[in-house]
């Protein structure tokens, strides 16, 4: 799959968002992209068209834009459905570009009952805030390109999404912010249509909220700095991961240590947790003086006391999943679940007072284990991701991504293939958000 140059310019014509990051190849490559950057909202429309979901089925949606997707760049869409939750990602073999979820409900009934007057009416233009109502978005070409949207999405729903792109790309273009998150929820609270915008973290983040009767759209943009291509080799990804102050939970694991070494290579400051100093010294022979180690035990509340963290890589696989012993029980699982979730909440609370990127994928230790309780692991991992999405929605400073190792998302076997041992060095880039 790819979004062609022709399709890219159809979206520009529709959205009127001709920001330089989308039209000037030099600006885009200076941000670490391979070519002109595809709009985040274009990706939203692409996903909605691919999933063939009706607007009236969606009770909430969430998109996290992790790395820039370029015009003509090959990608695939991975979809996992659990009940009424659809998790998806846009990625290729080395990079996770976008991830998110849709929550589905039968909302058609809402618009035919007594709540009709207060609920969102997708076809009532009076519901739109005045700035959006005045925008002359011509949707003709984009609806031809994505025909499912014409069948199942109202013009007003699409206009709200497209206005988000226009707002960040044109109205506040001088603030140099790129969208990192878009969220929509159904609301049954009566309120007037309005647009609210504000800055966070001394201008590092810009927030936009579109309130409609029955719908609330939220978007967050993060300030970007141009990437210095003169001092790095883009083809080798050198320099793209500098400027982070990273904390790695599970830094002595195979993937955690690979990520740490890449961050060190590009000049980032790396803090990592460990349980065994002997293992830490064996893994970081040459880099030991370049990391800040913190002794950490998941069962204790001894979080590293360090401020200003910009990125957290949470890569701890609980031991409960690394055995096929008969004592694996529902009671044991629930005990784990309770305190592990509490730990995640504590970690996020401790480090998200300012802008924070949180990468969650507790899979690394499993790579080196011969057996894994895979079915239970996958079920709980999806539950934890859903809880983290709720936390992310309530915290505008927080961006969460969920890189997936495909072999761990399959129920085919609980025996891990030997070939997976090669994964850390091959997929580490997939886990690393660009600093810019």
Buried (B, 14 or more C-beta within 10 A) or exposed (E): EBBEEEBBBBBBBBBBBBBBBBBBBEBBBBBBBBBBBBBBBBBBBBBBBBBEBBBBBBBBBBBBBBBBBBBBBEBEBBEBEBEEBBBBBBBBEEBBBBBBBBBBBEBEEBBEEEBEEBBBBBEEEEBBBEBBBEBEBEBEBBBEBBEBBBEBBBBBBBBBBBBBBBBBBEBBBEEBBBBBBBBBBBBEEEEEBEBEEEBBBEEBBBBBBBBBBBBBBBBBBBBBEBBEBEEBEBEEBBBBBBBBBBBBBBBBBBBBBBBBBBBBBBEBBBBBBBEEEEEBEEBBEEBEEBBEBBEBEBEEEEBBEBEEBBBBBBBBBBEBBBEEEEEEEEEEBEEBBEEBBEBBEEBBEBBBEBBBBBBBBBBBBBBBEEBBBBEBBBEBBBBBBBEBBEBBBEBBBBBBBBBBBEBBBEEEEBEBEEEBEEBBEEBBBBBBBBBB
